[in-house]
Structures are given as structure tokens and as C-alpha cells.
Amino acid sequence: MRLAIVTPFLDRRHGTERAFAELVERLARDYHCEIHLFSQRVEDLPVTPWSRHRSAESGVIFWHRVPSAEGPLLFSFVFWYLLNRLCRWSFTFWHGAEFTLVLSPGVNCSDANVVIVHAIFHRLRELSQDHSEPTLQALCLFRRIHRQTYYALLTGLERRIYSNQRVTLAAVSKRTAAQLASYFHRTDVRVVSNGVDTVLFSPLERLARREQARDRRGFRTGDFVLLLIGNDWEVKGLATILRAMALLGDAPLRLIVVGSDSPQAFQQLAQGLGVFGRCQWEQPSSDVLDFYAAADVYVSPTREDSFGMPVAEAMACGLPVITSSDAGVSELLHDGIDGFVLRDPLDVSTLAKLLRLLHGQPELRERIGHSATQSALAWTWDRNAAAVWKLLNNRKG
């Protein structure tokens, strides 16, 4: 099967991109697909640059580099959207090679046959218009205007693409499938949950690196380290975490925040709450395990997350996790057994109580972490790839 896969970039530093990298690698390696990856940037994935003199091979990932443009996100996305279509047309015109299917993680092109939905921008746009966080609203006015315009474009593309019954849709969680039904009347969506690499993300690997990861960040033995990974920190619940830390002023809490979001507004909020000195702001890294190794608990009281891969990875590492019912991964959790699920992601007091409970009871952390690891063992990328492969074959037929 010759697949055109369309995504702006692939790496193992970001959640959606890491999930798709795992899938692409298995489609080539295990199902012997001839993969043509149209992307601006590729890292942490074995690819072969395309040459017209190279004969196509099954099981190989050919990378067709799509030009990129510097500038605001809105401009760079429009440039990408137009150029990836042109690059694919040019390839088929000059080489006479038609693709069996075009596969995309989201609204990256208008001609995809199969789309695996990792985010619903209709929902994210609604949240961006919610004024429940007035402090951050005032501090990020320009960024919000740009984001609203960007979301307007993406929601328009969602209406066009996801409402088209000829496009086969898969969702990474039941939550996302329900949103596709609500917004676009698509009741034919297959749920294909993300997986986790339980060889890389394991208690053994995490504990082997714990001392070094904590020492490098200057943590002391008694520090209780919280971790949040992701972009769009307002949606991910960073403000709620900072406020919960402020309520627990007597506890030795530290926080690692990982992501590419603009930190200024949150740093000012942390300063106002008196917890800025206990926070560390770090950029994404392909060595994600290093973050889990430094942490004692993963915290993500998100207001919207189609899945939430860091939660699954933290669980595989044996860390207790706190997430919210607005994360797709919460469907796989058993509250109070292998993790904790907040019914209200803005409930600062309940989050603070959970953090105090976990800090004060090491045996509870160990028990929850052990159960989390056992649950995560069933969430394999091989299972994920098998489900997508079946979906592709059904579409091809």
C-alpha cells in the first residue's frame, strides 16, 4: 500500500507528533507500506529523502520536504497548507505514481482519505473565548487575537473536512468521537486510542535515572516534584496547578513545566501567588523520560485534551497521575485506583487536597503508581497500528 502521509512535522518531543511517529514507523516496518511523508521537518524517525532515481520500496519511509515559512502561526500554517498540496501534485505529475490513500493527523489537507483526529479546534476555540481566567486574558491580548483568527481558520477547515462523509475519520478517544458527532454529525467514527512505549517508559528506567535527573535540576531529597507537559498551558490547567501550590505553602512542592507556550503570563501569575521560585520552565525534548524521572507525580487538570499522552507515559513509568474528566485518557483510568480524575478541572481546593494526600503518604503513591503501570501495559503502539491498518484496508476496499 502506497500511503501519502501529510503532517507539518514529526518528532518525539511533542505528544501528537510522537503518536504519529510511532504509527508511521509501524506501518512501514510491520505492514510493509510504501510511506511518502510530506512534512516540513522530521526528527527521531528513520527516513530516506526521495530521489527520482531511487525506485520505490515497501517498508521505507520516503521524506518529501515541504518548504516552510517563518512568521506568525497563522501565516506559516496557510503557507504549509498550500505548499503540501503542491508538493504532492508535483510528485504524482513527475513520477506518475498515485497514492493508495492520503492519511493526515487533522486538517492538514483538504483531500485526505483518512484523518486521525487528535484535537477538535471547535472546542478549543470555545475555551479561548471563555473569560474564566481574567488575569491571563488581560496579559495576553495580542496572542489571543492571533489565536482567535487562527482558530477561525481551523474551525472552517474542520467544518469542510469532517462534515464530508467521504472522509474516513478515526478519533483517539471516545470523548473526541462524541465531539465529532456533536459538531459535525459524524456517527461513523472509529475510536483508535493512542498507545505508550512500555519498554522505554517503565518504573525500572525511570528509577535508574531519577537521581541524576533531580540533581541536574537542583532538587533536594525532600522536594515533592510535580510535572506538567504540553502546549497551551491555559487549557492544560497550569493556572490551577499554581493556585493549588499556593494553597499548600507549607509543603516542599516544586513544579516542572515543559512546553513551547509563552511563559510570561504564567510566570507573572506564579510571582503574584508567591510560588515562582518553585517553578522550572523547560523546552520540549525527545528525551521525555528525563522529565518523568525527575517527578513524583504528574499533574494535568486539563480543560480539554483529546487524549493526553503524557498521562499514559507517566503511568507506564509508575508515577501517580492527576488529570481531569475532560481528558480522553481519563476514560481508561479507574479513579482512586490507578490515578485520580478531577470532575472539575478548575477545582483548586480538590487538587490541593490530592497533592497533600500524595505528598504525605508515600505508600499511596507507590500503590497508585504500581496499578498505573499495570494498566498502561495494555496500551501498546502495536495495538494502535493494527487498528489503523484495519481501518486503512477497509477504506481501500
C-alpha positions, -999 to 999 in steps of 0.1 A, spaced: 0 0 0 14 34 -10 5 60 16 9 98 14 11 110 50 7 147 55 18 164 87 37 197 93 64 179 113 72 147 131 93 142 162 92 126 196 92 158 216 55 166 212 25 144 220 6 142 187 38 141 167 52 114 189 20 93 185 20 97 147 58 88 145 51 56 163 23 48 139 42 57 107 72 36 118 50 5 123 30 10 91 64 8 72 81 -18 93 53 -42 102 28 -37 74 54 -30 46 37 1 34 55 24 10 53 56 30 57 90 14 59 116 42 52 151 32 64 173 60 85 204 67 106 188 94 113 152 106 133 142 136 138 109 156 124 88 127 144 68 101 136 84 68 150 83 33 150 116 12 132 110 -20 152 109 -53 137 104 -87 165 80 -94 155 58 -65 130 30 -71 102 29 -46 104 2 -19 79 -12 6 88 -7 42 106 25 36 97 60 47 104 85 20 106 121 31 94 148 7 105 180 24 78 207 22 92 243 23 84 263 54 79 300 61 89 320 91 63 342 107 32 341 129 15 307 133 -15 317 111 8 327 82 30 296 84 0 273 85 -16 288 54 18 285 36 21 249 47 -15 241 37 -10 253 2 26 240 -3 20 204 8 -8 201 -18 15 215 -45 44 191 -35 21 161 -36 7 172 -70 42 177 -83 53 142 -72 24 124 -88 28 145 -120 65 139 -125 67 103 -113 33 90 -124 28 74 -90 -7 75 -75 -12 71 -38 -35 44 -25 -46 67 3 -38 101 18 -36 100 56 -34 130 79 -35 137 117 -60 165 115 -69 192 90 -36 194 72 -51 190 37 -85 190 20 -80 158 0 -72 133 28 -90 100 26 -84 91 63 -80 116 91 -69 106 126 -83 133 149 -61 144 177 -78 177 186 -111 194 180 -105 231 173 -142 239 176 -138 230 213 -105 248 218 -120 280 202 -149 278 227 -124 276 256 -103 305 242 -135 327 243 -142 317 279 -133 345 303 -129 323 334 -92 333 337 -93 372 336 -57 376 347 -44 357 317 -69 374 294 -55 408 302 -19 398 299 -21 380 266 -44 402 244 -23 402 213 -17 365 215 -54 359 220 -63 379 189 -39 359 168 -51 327 183 -88 335 177 -80 342 140 -60 310 137 -89 291 154 -114 306 130 -94 293 100 -90 258 115 -127 255 126 -136 265 90 -114 236 77 -129 213 103 -164 220 90 -154 214 54 -133 182 60 -150 165 90 -185 170 76 -176 153 44 -189 117 46 -163 106 20 -136 112 45 -130 83 69 -125 96 105 -108 80 135 -106 95 169 -80 90 196 -107 87 224 -144 82 229 -145 119 240 -132 131 207 -156 107 188 -185 123 207 -174 158 198 -172 148 161 -208 136 164 -219 168 182 -201 193 160 -202 176 126 -229 149 129 -204 121 123 -216 90 140 -194 66 120 -161 75 137 -138 46 147 -120 51 181 -83 42 180 -67 51 213 -31 62 215 -5 38 229 26 40 251 61 25 247 62 4 279 98 -6 272 111 29 273 86 43 298 88 19 327 94 22 365 128 5 361 140 30 335 126 60 355 142 50 388 175 43 371 176 80 360 159 96 390 189 107 410 207 123 380 176 140 367 168 156 400 204 166 408 207 183 375 177 205 383 189 212 419 161 193 437 167 182 472 158 148 487 126 161 504 113 180 474 79 168 461 81 174 423 51 180 401 53 177 363 32 192 335 40 186 298 22 202 269 14 233 250 -15 258 255 -9 259 293 -41 278 299 -61 249 286 -38 223 302 -46 238 337 -13 254 346 -30 283 364 -50 257 385 -17 240 395 -1 272 405 -30 282 427 -31 247 443 6 251 451 -1 285 467 -27 268 490 -1 243 501 25 269 510 40 248 538 46 218 515 80 214 497 64 214 463 84 220 431 70 222 396 85 214 362 65 229 333 75 216 298 63 231 266 67 257 239 40 281 251 47 317 260 56 317 298 54 354 307 17 355 318 21 323 339 53 335 354 37 367 365 8 347 379 33 325 398 50 356 412 17 370 424 9 337 441 44 335 457 54 302 440 76 315 412 108 304 429 95 268 430 88 265 392 111 255 364 103 262 328 118 238 302 116 233 265 103 200 250 129 173 244 130 140 226 143 125 259 109 127 275 118 101 301 142 126 318 112 147 328 93 117 343 125 106 361 127 139 380 90 139 391 70 124 419 35 130 404 22 140 370 -5 167 372 -27 179 343 -61 193 353 -68 200 317 -99 217 304 -96 199 271 -74 171 258 -84 146 231 -62 120 247 -33 132 269 -2 111 261 20 124 290 -6 109 314 -3 75 298 35 77 297 37 88 333 15 59 343 37 35 324 67 49 344 49 41 377 41 77 386 7 86 402 -12 109 379 -39 135 384 -59 145 353 -94 156 346 -126 141 331 -120 165 301 -90 144 290 -97 115 267 -73 93 286 -95 95 317 -118 70 300 -91 44 306 -84 53 342 -100 39 374 -103 69 397 -85 63 430 -70 30 418 -46 37 390 -49 75 390 -71 104 400 -96 122 379 -109 156 387 -145 162 377 -139 199 376 -106 210 362 -108 244 379 -114 229 413 -82 242 430 -91 230 465 -97 194 455 -64 194 436 -46 208 466 -61 181 488 -50 154 464 -15 168 463 -13 170 501 -26 134 503 0 121 478 28 140 494 20 128 529 15 91 520 45 75 501 28 41 503 -3 55 485 20 69 457 36 35 454 3 16 453 -13 40 427 19 40 406 21 2 405 -16 0 394 -9 27 368 19 7 353 -2 -25 351 -30 -6 333 -6 10 308 8 -24 298 -23 -29 277 -19 3 257 6 -7 231 15 10 199 13 -24 181 -24 -25 191 -28 11 178 -11 3 145 -31 -28 140 -64 -9 144 -52 18 119 -41 -8 94 -75 -24 96 -91 10 90 -69 17 60 -78 -16 44 -115 -11 50 -112 23 33 -91 9 4 -117 -18 -2 
